């Protein structure tokens, strides 16, 4: 396990928990935190024992209070301090976007347990999570226009897909902070829970995945729904799901899925994400920042 300074990573019984951990700063986001979360997702992707990942914040006040506006040693807050001539320079890249693109490419399902305030990047980093739960004291805000900047972390791609264009525009253009119930009503979160029950609810969903499903099937499903749902034509999806069904129907997991159903017993899927993804995966070419 890597030594982290701003997050914690715990893995037990098939479930990984990533906890944002800067209690003195309400878990505010820094480039160090970005790098550590990315490293944690690299770790969970490579560990076949991990079937689901829960991301939460330390304490009961904040998931993440946004970018740290008073970083240690001063310096530039929202972007790299170095001047560049070419806007395709890697130093231009937004740290929140580096993180959300890595989350987007996770091979394991991501479950958010938003345990309090989540504004700015604290809200946008949650958008690539597959399932988002919130505590009843959670507050969300896409506050960028109130800080003189714009939405980041690729949220202009993610947010309208989750809540619709009208809601995305309203939240981002006003920059107002809203409560957990509004987030649920508009589709940003699945459900709202008492603080004391939030993690149990998140673990319950993770356990449902870990105990009953094929790791390869879930990994493929995640990639297909996120990537093909935004395609220009249903043929894009048909090409991929036809290949997926053809390959996976011949897998050991498919044999076990049928056998366990017929024998009325819990499944024991043998295939792993590290060894048994279909031969055409990934079917996409990852775009470059240019």
N, C-alpha and C positions, 0 to 999 in steps of 0.2 A: 504494500500500500504506500502510495506517495505521501510525503509530509506536506500538508497544506497549512496555510496560515489564515485564510479568509473563508474557507468552507470546511465542512466535514463530510467524509464519505464512509458510510457504514453498509456492509453487505451481510445479509443473513437470510437463510431459508428462501433463496431465490429472489429476494427483493433488495435492491440497492436504494439507499436514502442519501440524497445530497442535501446538506443543510447549509444555507448561506449563513456565515458566522462572523459577523462584526458587531457584537452586541453594543459596543460603545458608540457606533455610528448608525444604528437601526439598519444594519446589514447593507449599507450604501455600497454601490457598485464602483469598482475600480478595475483597471486593466489587469491587476494581479488576480482579482476575483474572476474576471473573464477567462484568463489563462488556466486557472485552477478548475473551473467548471468544465472547460473544454477537455482538460486532461482527465477529469473524472468520467466524462462520457466516453473518451477513448478507452478507459479502463473497463467500464461496464460493457461496451461493445465487444471487447476482447474476452470477457469472462462468460463462458457458456453457462455458468451456474446462475447468472443474473437473468431473470425473466421479465422484470419490470423495474422501472426507476421512478422513485418519488422525489420531487424537488420541493423543499420547503424552506422557511426562514427560521432562525433562532428566536426563541422567545414568543411572546403573545402580543407584541405591539406592531411589528413590521415584518413583512416578507422581504421587501427591499425598498428603501426610501429614495430610490433613484440614484443618479450619478453622485458621487461624493463631491460636493461643491467646495469643500475645504480640504483638498488632499494634502497629506503630509509633505512638507517641503514646498508647498505652493505649486505653481505650474499651471498649464493649460487644462481646463476642466473637460471640455467636450470632445476634443480631438488632439491629434499629435501636435506638439508645440513647434515642430520643425517646418520652416517654409519650403514649399515645393513649387516647381514650375509646371509639372505635368500632373493633371488631376487623376490620371490612371496610376500614379505612383502608389505603391502598397501602403505608404505612410498616410495616405488620405483615408484609407479604409476605416469605417466606423467600428469601434470595438463591440458595440451591441450587435451589429450585423454579423461580425465574425462569430459571435456566440450563437445567434439564432440560426445561422446557416449550418453550424455544426449540430445544433439540436435537431434541425430539420432532417439531417442525414443520419440521425441515430438509428441503429438497428434494433433497439429495444424500445418498447412503449414507454412514454413519458407521462407521468401523472403529477400535476401541480397541486400542492396543498398550500394555498395562499392564506397565511396565518395572521394577516394584518395589513398595514399600509403597503400599497404597491403603486408607485407613481413613476413616470418617466420610463427609464429602462427597466425598473422593477415591474412595470406592467407589460412592456413590449417583449421582454425575455420569456414571458409565459405563453406567448401566442403560438409557438411551435409545439407546445405540449399537446398531447393527444386528448387528454381529459384534464379539466381544471375544476378544482373544488375550492371553496372559500370559507373562512370563518365568518361568523356574523358581525365581527368588528372590522372586517376587511374594507379597505377603501382603495379605489382605483383612480388613476388620473393620467391622461395622455396630455401632459402639461406643457408641451414643447413651445407652443405659440406664446405662452406666458413667460418663457425664458429667452425668447428671441431666436429660437432655432426651429427646426422642423422635425416631424416624426422620423425616427431612426430605426435601427435594428430590423430593416426590411419590413417594418410594420405596415407600410402602405400596400404591401402585397398580402400580408397575413390578415390584418384586421378586417378589411371588407369581406373577406371570405368567411370569417367567423360570425360577424354581426350584421353584415349588409352595409352598403355604401352610405345610406343616410345616417345611420348611427355612427359609423366610423368618422364621417365628416363632422357631425355634431360634436362628438367627444374631442376630436383633434382641433377643430377650429375654435371651440370655446375654451378648451384646456381645463374644464372644471373637474373637480374631484367628485366622484359618485360612490354610492354605497354598494354593498354586496348584493342586495336584493335587486337593484337596477341592473347590475352585472348579470345576474341570473335571468332576469326578464328579457334582456336583450341578447342572451346567448353566449356571453363571454365566459360564464362559468356554468358547470353542470348543476351544482347544488350548493346550498349554504348550510353550514353546520355550526353548532356551538363550538367554541374554541376547544373545549375538552374532548370533543368527539371528532374533530377534523382528521387527525392522523389515523384514527381507527377506520374512518370511512375510506380514506385513501388506501390504506393497507388492505381493506376488504376488496377493493377493485383489483389491486395488484395481485392479491391472492387468487381471485377468480381467474385471472389470466394465467398465473404461474401453475395452478393446479389442474387446469382443464384444457389447455391449448398447446398446439405444436409451436415451438419457438420459430421454426422456419416459416410456418404459415403466418404467424403474427408479424414477423419482420417483413415478409413480402406484402402482406395486407397494408401495413403502415406505409410502405413506399408507394404502393399502387394508389391508395386513396389520396395521399398528399400530392403526388405528382400528376396523376391522370385526371383528377377532378378538375384541374385547371386547363386541360387540353382543349384544343380547338374543335375536335370532332370525336364522337364516341368510338370511331374506328381506332383511335389511339389506344383507348382502353381495351378494345376487343383484341388487338394484336398481342398485347401483354398478357391479358388474363387467359387467352387461349393457350399461349405458351406455358404459362404458370400451371394451369390445370393439367396440361399434357405431361409436364415434367413431374409435378408433385403427386399426381395420381399414381405414379409408379414408385413412389418413395416408401421407405420403411415407416415413416410417420403415417402415411395414408393407410397402410396395412394395419398399423396399430390402432388408428382411429376407428376403423371398421370393426376390428376384432374386439376392442374394449366396449364398443357400443353393443355388439351382439352378445357379448359375454356379461354385460351389465356390471362392469368393474371400472375403477378409475384408470385412465390411460397412463402409459409410461412411454412417452415418445422418445425414440432413440436419436433422432437426427439433431444436429446442432447448427447454429448460425455460422460458426467458424468453418465447418467442413461441408455442409450439405445444402447451401443455397443453390438454386438452379443455375445451370451453366450460362444462361444469358443475362444473369444479374451481375452488375447493374446494366440496365438496358439504355441508360441515358449517358450523355457526355456532360460532365460537370463544367459549367461555364466559368471563365476566368474573370477576374476584376480587371477591366481595361477600358 
